[in-house]
Amino acid sequence: MSDDTPTRKRVSVPEEIELPRMLDFYELQTDDHTQIAEFYDNLRDGQLTTTQCQDCDEIHFPPRIVCPECMSDDLEYVDLPHTGEVLAFSEVRGGLPLGLADHETPYVLGVVDLGPVRLSARIDDVAYADLEIGDEVELVIVEIDGPTDEDRVFYRFKPVSE
């Protein structure tokens, strides 16, 4: 080898990686960390909710602390349906950072029409090839493990069983 050949090293990937806080996709959900903690409390209790402005009656998702339509801060939480219709969907095939085993690819993301709002969400328990626009889906509440000691939740959907 000549003297201008770069040095080579071998590295290995650990079996398990502690997820750094900055790679945690789920926000901290307590009053100390977010002004929409009530949304997460409701979800933890099994109810999907969002905010409705008491001045102009607009419903927004995700929940807000100020109405983007009229700038009022007089908002109340309202219940959303637990079933909806798939309006659009795609399959995520690209890899994610190491340590996100729960998000292994491929998985399906969709836009779900709940009536009062449309939202994007992961759609579990279905392959891309088996899902169609117009399919009915139902709410799934997911408990989030780590990297904090807080009990955290999030929402997903799955096809309605026939």
C-alpha positions in Angstrom: 0.0 0.0 0.0 1.1 3.5 -0.7 1.3 6.1 2.0 -1.6 8.1 0.6 -4.1 5.2 1.0 -6.7 6.1 3.6 -6.9 4.1 6.8 -9.8 1.7 6.9 -11.7 0.8 10.0 -14.6 -1.7 10.6 -17.5 -0.6 12.8 -20.5 -2.6 13.9 -24.1 -1.7 14.6 -25.2 -2.4 18.1 -28.0 -5.0 18.7 -30.0 -2.3 20.6 -29.9 1.4 20.4 -31.2 3.8 23.1 -33.3 6.3 21.2 -32.0 9.9 21.6 -34.8 12.3 22.7 -34.4 14.3 19.5 -35.4 11.2 17.4 -38.5 10.6 19.5 -41.4 11.3 17.1 -44.1 11.5 19.9 -44.3 14.7 21.9 -44.3 14.9 25.6 -48.0 15.0 26.6 -48.3 16.5 30.0 -49.5 20.0 31.0 -45.8 20.9 31.7 -44.9 20.2 28.0 -47.9 21.0 25.8 -51.0 23.2 25.9 -53.0 20.4 24.3 -52.5 17.9 27.1 -56.3 17.4 27.3 -56.2 15.8 23.8 -53.8 13.2 25.0 -55.7 12.7 28.3 -58.9 12.1 26.2 -57.0 9.7 23.9 -55.6 7.8 26.9 -59.3 7.5 28.1 -60.3 6.0 24.7 -61.7 9.1 23.1 -60.4 10.9 20.0 -61.1 14.6 20.3 -60.2 17.9 18.9 -61.0 21.6 19.5 -64.0 23.6 18.3 -64.1 27.4 18.4 -67.0 28.7 20.6 -67.0 32.0 18.7 -67.1 30.8 15.0 -67.9 27.1 15.5 -65.0 25.9 13.3 -63.5 22.5 14.2 -59.8 22.1 13.8 -57.4 19.1 13.7 -55.0 18.9 15.3 -56.3 20.6 18.4 -55.5 24.3 18.7 -55.1 26.8 21.5 -56.2 29.7 19.3 -58.7 29.5 16.4 -56.9 30.1 13.1 -60.1 31.4 11.6 -61.1 34.1 14.0 -58.2 34.2 16.5 -60.4 33.4 19.4 -59.0 31.5 22.3 -62.4 30.3 23.4 -62.0 26.6 22.3 -63.6 23.5 23.7 -62.8 19.8 23.1 -65.3 17.9 21.1 -65.6 14.2 20.4 -64.6 12.8 16.9 -66.0 9.6 15.4 -63.9 6.5 15.8 -64.5 5.3 12.3 -63.9 7.0 9.0 -63.2 6.5 5.3 -59.8 6.3 3.6 -59.5 9.2 1.1 -55.9 8.6 0.1 -53.0 6.4 1.1 -49.4 5.6 0.4 -46.9 3.0 1.4 -43.7 4.1 3.3 -40.9 2.0 2.0 -37.8 4.0 3.0 -35.8 3.2 6.1 -36.0 5.1 9.3 -33.2 5.8 11.8 -31.8 2.9 13.7 -33.7 2.0 16.8 -37.2 2.6 15.4 -38.1 -1.0 15.1 -41.8 -0.3 15.7 -41.8 1.7 12.4 -40.2 -1.0 10.3 -41.0 -0.5 6.6 -43.2 -1.0 4.7 -46.2 0.5 6.4 -49.3 2.4 5.1 -50.1 6.1 5.8 -53.5 7.4 4.9 -55.8 10.4 4.9 -58.9 9.5 6.9 -62.2 11.4 6.6 -63.9 11.4 10.0 -66.7 13.8 8.9 -65.9 16.9 10.8 -62.2 16.6 10.1 -59.7 14.9 7.8 -56.5 13.7 9.3 -53.4 11.7 8.4 -52.5 8.6 10.2 -50.8 5.3 10.0 -53.1 2.5 9.0 -52.2 -0.8 10.6 -53.0 -4.4 9.9 -53.3 -4.0 6.1 -50.9 -4.2 3.1 -50.9 -1.4 0.6 -52.2 -3.8 -2.1 -55.2 -4.7 0.1 -56.4 -1.2 0.8 -58.7 0.9 -1.4 -60.0 4.4 -1.4 -63.3 4.4 0.4 -62.5 1.6 2.8 -63.8 2.0 6.3 -61.2 2.2 9.1 -61.5 2.4 12.9 -59.5 4.1 15.6 -56.6 2.2 17.3 -55.0 3.8 20.4 -51.3 3.0 20.6 -49.4 3.2 23.9 -45.8 4.6 23.3 -42.9 2.9 25.1 -39.8 4.9 26.0 -37.6 6.9 25.9 -39.3 8.8 28.7 -41.0 7.6 31.9 -44.2 9.2 30.9 -47.3 7.3 29.8 -47.9 8.4 26.2 -50.4 7.5 23.6 -51.1 8.2 19.9 -53.7 7.3 17.3 -53.7 5.1 14.3 -56.4 3.3 12.3 -57.0 -0.2 11.0 -59.6 -1.6 8.5 -63.0 -2.3 10.0 -63.5 -6.1 10.3 -66.4 -7.4 8.3 
